[in-house]
Amino acid sequence: MAFTNTYYLLCPSSIYKLNPVLFSHHRRKITLSLFHFPMKKPRFLTAASASENAVFTSPEIAKSFDFTSEERIYNWWDSQGYFKPNFDKGGDEPFVVTMPPPNVTGSLHMGHAMFVTLEDIMIRYNRMKGRPTLWLPGTDHAGIATQLVVERMLNSEGIKRVELGREKFTKRVWEWKEKYGGTITNQIRRLGASCDWTREHFTLDEQLSRAVIEAFVKLHEKGLIYQGSYMVNWSPNLQTAVSDLEVEYSEEPGYLYHIKYRVAGGSRDDFLTIATTRPETLFGDTAVAVNPEDERYAKYIGKSAIVPMTFGRHVPIIADKYVDKDFGTGVLKISPGHDHNDYLLARKLGLPILNVMNKDGTLNDVAGLYSGLDRFEARKKLWAELEETGLTVKKEPHTSRVPRSQRGGEIIEPLVSKQWFVTMEPLAEKALEAVRNGDLTIMPERFDKIYNHWLSNIKDWCISRQLWWGHRIPVWYIVGKDCEEDYVVARNSDEALKKAQQKYGKNVEIYQDPDVLDTWFSSSLWPFSTLGWPDVSAEDFKRFYPTSVLETGHDILFFWVARMVMMGIEFTGTVPFTHVYLHGLIRDSQGRKMSKSLGNVIDPLDTIKEFGTDALRFTLALGTVGQDLNLSTERLTSNKAFTNKLWNAGKFVLQNLPDRSDTSACESLLDHKFDKEEHLLRLPLPEYWVVSKLHILIDAVTTSYDKFFFNDIARETYDFFWGDFADWYIEASKAHLYQKKDQELASTSQAVLLYVFENILKILHPFMPFVTEELWQALPNRKEALIVSPWPLISLPRNLTAVKRFENLQALTRAIRNVRAEYSVEPAKRISACIVANSDVIQYISKEKDVLALLSRLDLQNVNFTDLPPGDVSQCVHVVAGEGLEAYLPLADMVDISAEVERLSKRLSKMQTEYDVLLKRLCSPNFVEKAPEDVVHGVREKAGEMEEKLNLIKTRLSFLESTILASK
């Protein structure tokens, strides 16, 4: 059915429908602030039509769930429009999640699998709750990574970036992006991500680019963006500044060089020994520092030191408590241009800053004769010449914490460089207040302290990068003027020219800053720029911003999350999300971080092929919020078995329901209701129990879903399905399903099987979407897909007395099963039993005589209920199931007593011999004193275990022998 052009503004409490005429009149202002729905309403197929289209496979004809069907199911969901917000169910508050945009160069790893799983759980749950649900996907242009990839590609063609020129290079990057940029999003689809792909964004899209430029302009207008020369992390190979997040530190072997700095005006014996790992930076020394309380060097304070190999350049010898007198020689060379700590000290003390390196990592003219040498070549040459001049003390092996570029791998150089910065302190204060006043909740709570500490000690943010791929900095300089003083900030070149002409005259010429903005700058605007900012005013955002969650790894809490909070408050007047859910790292089974060097990287796509997407998702969701998760093959195998168990349970349910062609019988199952207490009172005990347990579970998991306690949901549902439903109720239901006398009883069990199983599928669907949808479509009376089916109601009736009563029956069954196992009774053999209890217990247990007999493998005709023990108790095994509930099992029913006595006697003799050998070893001083401690400990443990077994056999033999005597 076709609809007229209608547009909706997504708001927390309602959906505002806009007149198409008014919309077209205000198109420029409103377009990107709205969620534009297609002219045709999403088509929702019924289960029957889905089956007719051969989308799904029933467990009645398939032995197990086929993982290859996952892509088919996913494409069907997408084709039906299920991933788009649905407003047909009323004015519930929308639920919006913006996907942390993976790098366009990326390939799926377990970190992606983790965030996709957790976010999709949130989305699918809230969709089933009836909320208009939107998951906004997208990718990040990844400035450094993408430029590096394309440069390498060009190098393989014999082309240099600088030879190609900026415009042509950028064109090649866009071509690469169009060809390869969809790899990561296609892989994310493979994980079952139910994003609205019609709203997919890219950080260099026109809308997002406009938001980035607007943010820069507004921050500059407020005086929060400035240009200056400060210490940054410099990547010589990439020729750009990089963020702290893009620097990885590793412990690496190197050397500590001890060098003599002669004291000016002193004798040859007057020198200070400096220990450094980077001697090539000495050309940038501007002071030598000692601790003021270090008596060894007190006489030199205030004098000058001569920097080696600089033709006698003097630097002051100063005193500062910053110097640790117990570390190294207690003397520190201060190279402010090439060390973060030295830089801060120089600024505090007013020392000059010398830069000795070019942008490519070679030494510049400040290094004199070493100019033009690579920094590492210069180090070798310098040390050799220092040795020749007698200015060396020693060179010793030393392990250093080396900063390396995350992208290029080369050693990062601390370097003073002219860059653009954002003043962070005023922005940080608002972000701190958001957590203090409860507008923003961080999970787990312990990260509040880390968040607060980082924001309370925040540094200004270097936002410029010396790249060609990215958002070009919207700054234009005036030809012939000082770059640092004479520039204009504008949204585009036309606006820049007008501003420049107003300020400098009509004949002015301008040129744009060649740098681009840090990728994290655009990413920090992601959650609200993807929803329409800046076309939506701050006032509208403050009034209508949807409740939403940000889910991401705790390792980028500072670099991304905190910045998004700051930017969101600054530009929209509100926090961009109400909750931040932080997951941990995925580690290997030994708890090690996954890395190619260790060879322990687990590929999600390979894992999916072997175990299925559902098993992988369920495994990842079992992690505790904020905690690292150790991923092992054993866990994946276990959860693959869980998928199979679910499939087999579905097969059992379907095999015991009316045939789907029998419409009348299938519809009659719907006549059974479970939403009122009177409905439950009519149920037999097993059905009453399992429905009560289900209703308890629904309340518990719904609360956990709302609190984002996904590991609790996974464990509780796993235990209920496997322990209560599969192991107990399915087995108990057979007593009612397979009897012929009472068709109403069988129909009740069928209805309960269907009711409980379909609700299990609903609860598990956010975790395991594929197998649950496949099973759901096979069930009778399916009128809609599971992905959009309503969430189970809460606060449904349950009866704790019924639960306790069935637990008594379970305890009795376990006790009887234990005896059977103890006496090695054949599984097919039925035995007699006398159940002893008070009249109240007998009343409800006896009603389930057929269930007890089935579960315990009792002879139904020889199960008696009484309030007194039988007369032949000496011939029975007595078990206590609980207070007031016992059973007497005739021994003769279970074993041939004489044969069992003979068997146990032989076993006892053999074990006694083995035990005596162990005791003999333990009594030998030679063994106890000379054998390794772990060997002695192992023998003691083995002897203890054998002693317990001997006592058990003796007890059983004594009982059997007394039984024989009693029978005579």
TAQUIGI-V917277 format. One record per helix or strand. SS is the DSSP state (a for helix, b for strand). FROM is the first residue (numbers start at 1). TO is the last residue. If there is no record, write none. Layout:
BEGIN
SS|FROM|TO ; SS|FROM|TO
END
This chain:
BEGIN
b|2|2 ; b|7|10 ; b|15|18 ; a|20|25 ; a|27|33 ; b|35|36 ; b|40|40 ; a|47|52 ; a|69|79 ; b|95|98 ; b|102|103 ; a|110|128 ; b|133|136 ; b|138|140 ; a|143|156 ; a|161|164 ; a|166|180 ; a|183|190 ; a|197|199 ; b|201|202 ; a|206|221 ; b|225|235 ; b|240|242 ; a|244|246 ; b|247|263 ; b|271|276 ; a|279|284 ; b|287|290 ; a|295|300 ; b|304|306 ; b|314|319 ; b|331|334 ; a|340|349 ; b|357|357 ; b|362|363 ; a|365|370 ; b|374|374 ; a|375|388 ; b|392|405 ; b|411|411 ; b|413|422 ; a|425|436 ; b|441|443 ; a|447|456 ; b|461|462 ; b|464|465 ; b|472|472 ; b|475|478 ; b|487|489 ; a|493|504 ; b|510|512 ; b|516|517 ; a|519|523 ; a|526|529 ; a|538|544 ; b|548|553 ; a|554|572 ; b|579|583 ; b|586|587 ; b|593|593 ; a|604|611 ; a|613|621 ; b|629|630 ; a|633|655 ; a|663|671 ; a|677|681 ; a|685|707 ; a|710|737 ; a|743|765 ; a|769|778 ; a|786|788 ; a|800|822 ; b|831|837 ; a|839|847 ; a|849|856 ; b|858|866 ; a|873|875 ; b|876|882 ; b|885|890 ; a|891|894 ; a|897|922 ; a|925|930 ; a|933|967
END
